[in-house]
Amino acid sequence: MPKYLPVLGPNSPPPEVPPIVGTGFILADGLVATNAHVTEKLMRLPMPKDAPKGDWPFYAVLFHLIEEGKVPSAPDGGMGRIQLEVLGVFNVGDIELSKEGHYYGSRRPDFAIVHVKAKGLPSIKLSPDTSLLREGAEIATVGYPMGTDTLTAPGWLHHIGPTLQRGIISAVLPFSCKAPHSFVIDLMSLGGASGSPVFPAQDPRAIGILNAGLQDVIRTFAFDHLAAPQLRDYAHINTNLSYVVPAYLLDPMLQTIVNDPRFALPPDTKCLEELIQAGTFECRKKPGEHNEPPDPGSITQAKEGTIEVGTVRVDVKLRPS
């Protein structure tokens, strides 16, 4: 998410959730994997002229469930939005090709690692085993398709956290082999989902990083007074074919970074529990408030922070933070 947001006016409140540029997932303490095209976009975000030297224009933000009563500043629990300070970005170099065989992929795979100042983080393990990449194998991915728009779809914040999608591996590129440069899954990829982990449906280890979606191009026409079609414009339509960078390309880079003392975290790095305890949690609504105007008689206010809808009682405790 951007660190610095434009101020529209003295009476304009900041958004409930800042724009989500892309998705990432934690590989180890201080290391978050995402796409290179995501970090390139993040590093082009505007910064104020008086920003501290060495500052980065974005945060890595962890959405983390807070147990009720475990954090004094969030006594009701719910979903916490924890900002992780960025220390740097590691980009991958060109792939070293052997003199034998052929390679059909990009010389520079679309992934990067963001270095954040935090330890004790929940992490995802990589599975570099390319034998798992089989056409028809069930997979899933979790991330933020459409970014913040998904979280605020009805016009207000009604969803806090990632979205899970499921499909199959449709193709291995260029064909089934020990060293594919990519594979295709049959689910729609939308902006904001870039950098999402892809994993087997029954295995939590990541076998790849979602990095692109295939788009179809259609032409639109208008008819003149002679009923002759006139080309007006081109439109790009998302398809259910999305591309994934295999995890075996990322794994060697991760091992290099983890074992290199130059990339060690600073001594004053806090663990996740310390960050949560020191965090401030904001709830912009009062207990019992809701956004959607109720139809008369369909929703009535109940006691003890609940809302009654007919005979269903919904306990309202989760809150944005």
Helices and strands as residue ranges (DSSP letters): E 25-28, E 31-34, H 36-43, E 60-66, E 78-84, E 86-91, E 112-116, G 130-132, E 138-143, H 148-151, E 163-173, E 182-185, E 197-200, E 208-223, E 229-246, G 247-249, H 251-259, G 261-263, H 272-278, E 300-301, E 306-309, E 312-315
